[in-house]
């Protein structure tokens, strides 16, 4: 946040209220490294969805996320960096979607439905 200007900080704090899940899914998080139990994952199909913000000219929030992503050098969906959206498991199938933080889950679910996974 310290690298953002006053205007960006106000918008960011107004639109993007911190969610615990955003902290928990980063690969350096306490939750992933100390609390979560992944021992049963190999018995199931698992899917990892990575998202990167896409340019959409008329979408103000998406454009702000793209601006934020570039300004903070996140290289992801404007909030979570692409390299933080990662879990190293050989049985995990990875999907990549061009989406904002807000709509990446909906696009991922639709993509898995299209592939008859869900």
C-alpha distance (Angstrom), angle and dihedral (degrees) to the residues before:
residue distance angle dihedral
X1 . . .
X2 3.79 . .
X3 3.82 90.6 .
X4 3.81 91.9 56.8
X5 3.77 123.2 89.7
X6 3.81 121.9 -119.1
X7 3.82 93.3 -97.8
X8 3.82 92.9 51.6
X9 3.80 92.4 46.6
X10 3.81 91.8 52.7
X11 3.81 92.6 49.5
X12 3.79 93.2 43.8
X13 3.81 93.4 50.5
X14 3.81 91.4 45.0
X15 3.81 97.4 49.2
X16 3.79 104.8 27.1
X17 3.77 111.1 51.0
X18 3.81 107.9 -171.0
X19 3.79 112.5 -100.3
X20 3.78 122.3 -160.7
X21 3.80 90.5 -133.6
X22 3.83 90.0 64.4
X23 3.80 89.4 58.0
X24 3.80 93.7 42.5
X25 3.81 96.8 54.3
X26 3.79 98.2 54.8
X27 3.80 111.4 103.8
X28 3.80 93.1 -122.6
X29 3.82 92.9 53.0
X30 3.77 123.3 125.7
X31 3.82 89.3 -130.4
X32 3.82 95.5 57.2
X33 3.78 94.7 40.6
X34 3.83 103.0 39.2
X35 3.82 111.6 13.5
X36 3.81 110.3 32.6
X37 3.80 118.2 86.6
X38 3.81 112.3 -149.0
X39 3.81 96.1 167.9
X40 3.82 92.9 110.8
X41 3.82 96.1 48.1
X42 3.78 94.6 92.4
X43 3.82 88.9 63.9
X44 3.81 91.5 60.7
X45 3.78 138.7 47.3
X46 3.78 108.6 -100.1
X47 3.78 129.1 -165.9
X48 3.76 130.7 -159.4
X49 3.79 118.0 -159.1
X50 3.79 116.8 -160.4
X51 3.78 119.3 -171.0
X52 3.77 134.9 -162.5
X53 3.79 122.1 -173.0
X54 3.81 114.8 -104.9
X55 3.80 126.5 -148.3
X56 3.81 111.0 -107.8
X57 3.81 111.1 172.0
X58 3.82 98.6 -150.0
X59 3.79 99.0 39.2
X60 3.83 107.4 94.9
X61 3.82 96.6 -171.8
X62 3.79 91.9 46.8
X63 3.81 90.7 49.4
X64 3.78 90.0 49.3
X65 3.81 90.1 51.1
X66 3.81 89.4 50.2
X67 3.82 90.1 49.6
X68 3.81 90.8 47.8
X69 3.79 91.7 46.7
X70 3.81 91.6 54.2
X71 3.80 94.8 41.4
X72 3.82 93.0 52.1
X73 3.84 94.3 35.4
X74 3.81 89.2 -127.1
X75 3.82 95.9 145.7
X76 3.78 93.4 -157.0
X77 3.78 139.0 72.7
X78 3.81 95.6 -37.2
X79 3.80 94.4 -92.9
X80 3.82 108.0 40.6
X81 3.81 119.7 40.4
X82 3.81 118.2 -122.0
X83 3.82 92.5 -121.4
X84 3.82 90.2 52.6
X85 3.83 90.1 55.9
X86 3.77 91.5 78.6
X87 3.77 142.0 110.8
X88 3.79 119.7 178.7
X89 3.78 106.3 -136.0
X90 3.79 122.9 135.9
X91 3.82 92.1 -145.4
X92 3.80 94.4 54.6
X93 3.80 120.1 105.7
X94 3.79 112.3 -147.4
X95 3.80 127.3 -142.8
X96 3.78 125.4 -170.9
X97 3.81 120.0 -156.5
X98 3.77 131.5 -178.9
X99 3.79 99.4 -132.8
X100 3.75 144.5 122.0
X101 3.77 121.8 -102.2
X102 3.80 89.2 -102.2
X103 3.80 98.6 53.9
X104 3.81 104.0 28.4
X105 3.81 94.5 98.4
X106 3.82 93.5 51.0
X107 3.82 90.9 49.4
X108 3.79 92.0 46.8
X109 3.80 92.5 50.9
X110 3.81 90.5 48.7
X111 3.81 90.8 49.1
X112 3.81 91.7 51.3
X113 3.83 90.0 48.3
X114 3.81 89.4 51.1
X115 3.82 88.9 52.9
X116 3.84 90.1 47.5
X117 3.81 91.9 -117.4
X118 3.82 93.3 122.7
